[in-house]
Amino acid sequence: MTEKTLLHRQIHPSWVQNDTVSSQAFLAENNIASLAFTPSEKDHKKLSVYNGEKFSAEQSFTHYTATLQSAGVLSVTVSEVDSIGDLKVQEDNNPFDGHSIIDYSMVENTNQIKKKAKRLKGLATQRGWTHKE
């Protein structure tokens, strides 16, 4: 992945109201309404995203919605994630080729996680939907 690689995040329908996306879409904690779409404690603060070098936003949506729900895709670049600090992008290819994570494990507390998630959401929503249902 390069600094310009897009990381595609699936947005659960419950995170969208009046076409506005909640910061919950980028939180890496386990107290969000839908655990299926956010990292749980067993995931060690790792937020699932698709590597844009292997999936377009539309392809990631199609792949994801074969078994789960998504209202659409928001994306951030590796460089944007790096600019926030204490977050790391890693392609782990687990459970599929092209699966990547935004790793929040260096973030010290829940309040900081929320702030960083809000900044990611801001960057993603500034870009706009990269794919919409």
GUKOL-356202 format. One record per residue (C-alpha): residue number from 0; residue in one letter; x, y, z. Coordinates in Angstrom, 3 decimals. Each point is the difference from the previous one (the first is absolute). Layout:
ATOM|NUM|A|X|Y|Z
...
This chain:
ATOM|0|M|0.000|0.000|0.000
ATOM|1|T|1.111|3.549|-0.656
ATOM|2|E|-0.899|3.206|1.819
ATOM|3|K|-2.703|0.656|-2.633
ATOM|4|T|-1.654|-3.417|0.347
ATOM|5|L|-3.661|0.290|0.938
ATOM|6|L|-1.231|-2.027|2.941
ATOM|7|H|-3.680|-0.836|-0.406
ATOM|8|R|-2.192|-0.123|3.102
ATOM|9|Q|-3.478|-1.516|-0.173
ATOM|10|I|-2.607|2.211|1.647
ATOM|11|H|-2.791|-1.798|1.826
ATOM|12|P|-3.463|1.446|-0.754
ATOM|13|S|-0.550|0.808|3.696
ATOM|14|W|2.961|2.421|-0.148
ATOM|15|V|-1.702|2.220|-2.604
ATOM|16|Q|-2.696|2.594|0.708
ATOM|17|N|-1.084|2.529|-2.621
ATOM|18|D|3.053|-1.016|-2.077
ATOM|19|T|2.290|0.989|2.903
ATOM|20|V|2.352|-2.641|1.336
ATOM|21|S|0.594|-0.541|3.700
ATOM|22|S|3.550|-0.103|1.374
ATOM|23|Q|-0.864|-3.525|1.126
ATOM|24|A|0.939|-1.146|-3.490
ATOM|25|F|3.665|0.548|0.887
ATOM|26|L|0.064|-0.983|3.647
ATOM|27|A|2.094|-2.924|1.089
ATOM|28|E|-1.777|-0.999|3.175
ATOM|29|N|-2.523|-2.576|0.994
ATOM|30|N|-2.850|2.076|1.457
ATOM|31|I|-1.557|1.023|-3.300
ATOM|32|A|-3.463|-1.227|-0.914
ATOM|33|S|1.124|-2.404|-2.711
ATOM|34|L|3.000|-2.091|1.027
ATOM|35|A|-0.006|-1.744|-3.366
ATOM|36|F|1.331|3.165|-1.633
ATOM|37|T|2.481|1.227|2.603
ATOM|38|P|3.006|-1.651|1.593
ATOM|39|S|-0.746|-1.767|3.228
ATOM|40|E|2.458|-0.405|2.852
ATOM|41|K|1.119|-3.315|-1.422
ATOM|42|D|1.083|1.941|-3.117
ATOM|43|H|2.427|2.090|2.064
ATOM|44|K|-1.115|3.434|-1.278
ATOM|45|K|0.370|-0.880|-3.679
ATOM|46|L|-2.547|1.568|-2.348
ATOM|47|S|-0.761|-1.957|-3.186
ATOM|48|V|0.362|1.729|-3.368
ATOM|49|Y|0.529|-1.086|-3.595
ATOM|50|N|3.284|0.678|-1.805
ATOM|51|G|-0.855|2.280|-2.938
ATOM|52|E|2.810|-1.506|-2.072
ATOM|53|K|-1.888|-3.305|-0.041
ATOM|54|F|-3.638|1.151|0.193
ATOM|55|S|-1.751|3.018|-1.454
ATOM|56|A|-2.550|1.539|2.369
ATOM|57|E|-2.781|-1.663|-1.997
ATOM|58|Q|1.750|-3.384|0.038
ATOM|59|S|0.500|0.247|3.767
ATOM|60|F|-3.707|0.781|0.419
ATOM|61|T|-1.012|-2.970|-2.149
ATOM|62|H|2.364|-2.325|1.857
ATOM|63|Y|-1.170|1.216|3.416
ATOM|64|T|-3.720|-0.005|-0.712
ATOM|65|A|0.068|-3.607|-1.159
ATOM|66|T|-0.428|-0.838|3.697
ATOM|67|L|-0.259|3.276|1.986
ATOM|68|Q|-1.762|3.375|-0.209
ATOM|69|S|1.514|3.247|-1.249
ATOM|70|A|-1.561|3.324|-0.975
ATOM|71|G|3.070|0.879|-2.025
ATOM|72|V|3.723|0.586|0.156
ATOM|73|L|2.080|2.843|1.381
ATOM|74|S|3.725|0.033|-0.615
ATOM|75|V|3.140|1.542|1.427
ATOM|76|T|3.554|-0.198|-1.302
ATOM|77|V|2.927|-1.589|1.775
ATOM|78|S|1.534|3.487|0.193
ATOM|79|E|-3.122|1.394|1.668
ATOM|80|V|0.074|-2.749|2.618
ATOM|81|D|3.708|0.649|0.599
ATOM|82|S|-0.660|3.741|0.395
ATOM|83|I|-2.183|-0.607|3.049
ATOM|84|G|2.784|-1.582|2.044
ATOM|85|D|0.121|-3.176|2.087
ATOM|86|L|-1.902|-1.914|-2.710
ATOM|87|K|1.609|-2.534|-2.287
ATOM|88|V|-1.257|-1.578|-3.223
ATOM|89|Q|0.828|-3.600|-0.684
ATOM|90|E|-1.137|-2.469|-2.626
ATOM|91|D|-0.569|-3.290|1.806
ATOM|92|N|-1.863|-1.894|-2.770
ATOM|93|N|-2.080|-1.728|2.660
ATOM|94|P|-2.717|-1.203|-0.535
ATOM|95|F|0.424|0.825|-3.716
ATOM|96|D|2.610|1.377|-2.389
ATOM|97|G|-0.230|3.795|0.160
ATOM|98|H|-1.263|0.193|3.583
ATOM|99|S|1.847|2.684|1.919
ATOM|100|I|-0.210|1.642|3.383
ATOM|101|I|0.298|3.415|1.537
ATOM|102|D|1.746|-0.825|3.246
ATOM|103|Y|-1.017|2.057|3.046
ATOM|104|S|2.108|-2.000|2.476
ATOM|105|M|2.424|2.889|0.587
ATOM|106|V|-2.883|2.279|1.047
ATOM|107|E|-0.043|0.241|3.779
ATOM|108|N|-3.641|0.487|0.959
ATOM|109|T|-3.600|-0.046|-1.180
ATOM|110|N|-0.221|3.800|-0.164
ATOM|111|Q|3.011|0.143|-2.351
ATOM|112|I|-1.435|-2.830|-2.100
ATOM|113|K|-3.218|1.998|-0.428
ATOM|114|K|1.924|3.139|-1.000
ATOM|115|K|2.048|-1.872|-2.586
ATOM|116|A|-3.115|-1.735|-1.336
ATOM|117|K|-1.679|3.384|-0.368
ATOM|118|R|2.989|1.333|-1.961
ATOM|119|L|-0.036|-3.049|-2.307
ATOM|120|K|-3.726|0.449|-0.531
ATOM|121|G|0.563|3.671|-0.840
ATOM|122|L|2.610|-0.854|-2.621
ATOM|123|A|-2.192|-2.726|-1.483
ATOM|124|T|-3.167|2.089|-0.131
ATOM|125|Q|1.926|2.913|-1.504
ATOM|126|R|0.900|-2.364|-2.871
ATOM|127|G|-3.619|-1.170|-0.158
ATOM|128|W|-1.457|-3.408|-0.645
ATOM|129|T|2.356|-2.068|-2.134
ATOM|130|H|-2.886|-2.407|-0.589
ATOM|131|K|-3.636|0.316|1.029
ATOM|132|E|-2.707|-2.666|-0.049
